[in-house]
């Protein structure tokens, strides 16, 4: 397993993951889990199965992305669906049994105005509300767009992004104890940072750039990877260097969802 994260705010999008690989419950080195999709002003992160058709996931994903670069009229939506179809047709049955999840996020232009989209590709279809563990793993991959059409309109996040540097939205997936630990950490750190930033006599402040947002994401990820260094798991399921890819918010951004 692993930990993957997509963070959206007024400055842009941060994709992040750890680097450690595991197979059959033991350490299997490190590999790439965060990828550029530059020709679509997007990026993606991968969690779950170690391979596709016997080929390591990192090399397979790089080859897939490269194969899409010259596709005519390609959109983020079409890219996500083509990826889901390829994973479904190329993965071996035992590879599908492990469960796989892919975050795809970037900026899409419509009528000269840009907006962010977050596409979620997975063959994991449920989470146990009691334990947080994934369930309903099938051989069929599902694709949904979860930000622009679902989460953004609920709270008009685009408007809130532009009004406050404090406002952000995240998607986190991966090994359940690491994922849940991240959410607990985020809750505690939000309280801590809010109190620190509100002190008028100190010069601490919220992020003012995408680079500074990336720094906070890396900090949170590093705390979780440290937890796994101090654990009794059979492998360090989350760990290694933190991989990130950032996408600046374009000009002429949509101000409402």
Residue pairs with C-beta under 8 A, 6 or more apart in sequence:
1 22
1 47
1 48
1 174
1 175
1 178
1 237
1 238
2 17
2 18
2 20
2 21
2 33
2 46
2 47
2 48
2 174
2 175
2 237
2 238
3 17
3 18
3 47
3 172
3 173
3 174
3 175
3 178
3 179
3 182
3 221
3 224
3 225
3 238
4 15
4 16
4 17
4 33
4 34
4 45
4 46
4 47
4 101
4 103
4 172
4 173
4 174
5 14
5 15
5 16
5 17
5 45
5 103
5 170
5 171
5 172
5 182
5 217
5 221
6 13
6 14
6 15
6 16
6 45
6 103
6 105
6 118
6 170
6 171
7 13
7 14
7 16
7 168
7 169
7 170
7 213
7 217
8 14
8 105
8 116
8 118
8 147
8 157
8 161
8 168
8 169
8 170
9 161
9 165
9 167
9 168
9 169
9 207
9 213
10 161
10 162
10 164
10 165
10 167
10 249
11 207
11 209
11 210
11 213
11 248
11 249
12 210
12 213
12 246
12 247
12 248
12 249
13 43
13 105
13 106
13 107
13 116
13 246
13 247
13 249
14 210
14 213
14 214
14 217
14 244
14 245
14 246
15 34
15 43
15 44
15 45
15 103
15 105
15 244
15 245
15 246
15 247
16 34
16 45
16 214
16 217
16 218
16 221
16 242
16 243
16 244
17 33
17 34
17 45
17 46
17 47
17 242
17 243
18 33
18 221
18 224
18 225
18 238
18 239
18 240
18 241
18 242
18 243
19 30
19 31
19 32
19 33
19 239
19 240
19 241
19 242
19 243
20 27
20 29
20 30
20 235
20 236
20 237
20 238
20 239
20 240
21 27
21 28
21 29
21 30
21 31
21 50
22 28
22 50
22 235
22 236
22 237
23 50
25 234
25 235
26 234
26 235
27 235
27 236
28 50
28 235
30 240
30 241
31 56
31 57
31 58
32 58
32 61
32 62
32 243
33 45
33 46
33 47
33 57
33 58
33 243
34 43
34 44
34 45
34 243
34 244
34 245
35 43
35 44
35 45
35 46
35 61
35 62
35 65
35 245
36 43
36 65
36 245
37 43
37 44
37 65
37 68
37 79
37 104
37 106
39 68
39 69
39 74
40 74
40 75
40 76
40 79
40 106
41 106
41 107
41 247
41 250
42 76
42 79
42 104
42 105
42 106
42 107
42 247
43 104
43 105
43 106
43 245
43 247
44 61
44 65
44 102
44 103
44 104
44 105
45 102
45 103
46 57
46 61
46 100
46 101
46 102
47 100
47 101
47 102
47 173
47 174
48 98
48 99
48 100
48 101
48 124
49 57
49 91
49 95
49 96
49 98
49 99
49 100
50 56
50 57
50 95
50 98
51 57
51 60
51 95
52 60
52 61
52 87
52 90
52 91
52 95
53 60
53 90
53 91
53 92
53 95
54 92
60 90
64 83
64 86
68 74
68 79
68 82
71 78
71 82
75 108
76 104
76 106
76 108
76 117
76 119
77 117
77 119
77 145
79 104
79 119
80 104
80 119
80 121
80 143
80 145
81 143
83 102
83 104
83 121
84 121
84 141
84 142
84 143
85 141
87 100
87 102
87 121
87 123
87 141
88 123
88 139
88 140
88 141
91 100
93 139
96 123
96 137
96 138
96 139
97 137
98 137
99 122
99 123
99 124
99 134
99 137
100 122
100 123
100 124
100 141
101 120
101 121
101 122
101 124
101 173
101 174
102 120
102 121
102 122
103 118
103 119
103 120
103 171
103 173
104 118
104 119
104 120
104 121
105 116
105 117
105 118
105 119
105 147
105 171
105 247
106 116
106 117
106 247
107 114
107 115
107 116
107 117
107 247
107 249
107 250
108 114
108 115
108 116
108 117
108 148
109 250
112 252
113 252
113 253
113 254
114 249
114 250
114 251
114 252
114 253
114 254
115 148
115 158
115 253
115 254
115 257
116 147
116 148
116 249
117 145
117 147
117 148
118 145
118 146
118 147
118 148
118 151
118 171
119 143
119 144
119 145
119 146
120 143
120 144
120 145
120 146
120 171
121 141
121 142
121 143
122 141
122 142
122 173
123 137
123 138
123 139
123 140
123 141
123 142
124 134
124 135
124 136
124 137
125 135
125 136
125 137
125 138
125 142
126 134
126 135
126 136
127 133
127 134
127 135
128 134
128 135
131 176
132 176
132 177
132 179
132 180
133 176
134 176
144 150
146 171
147 157
147 169
147 171
148 257
151 157
151 169
152 158
152 169
152 257
153 257
156 256
156 257
157 167
157 169
157 257
158 253
158 254
158 255
158 256
158 257
159 255
159 256
159 257
160 167
161 167
161 168
162 253
162 255
165 206
165 207
165 208
166 194
166 206
168 213
170 186
172 179
172 182
172 183
173 179
174 238
175 237
175 238
178 224
178 227
178 228
178 237
178 238
181 224
181 227
182 220
182 221
182 224
185 220
185 223
185 224
186 220
189 220
193 206
196 202
196 204
197 204
197 205
197 206
207 213
207 215
207 216
210 246
210 248
210 249
211 246
214 244
214 246
217 244
218 242
218 244
221 242
222 242
224 238
225 236
225 238
225 239
225 240
225 242
227 238
228 236
228 237
228 238
228 239
229 236
229 239
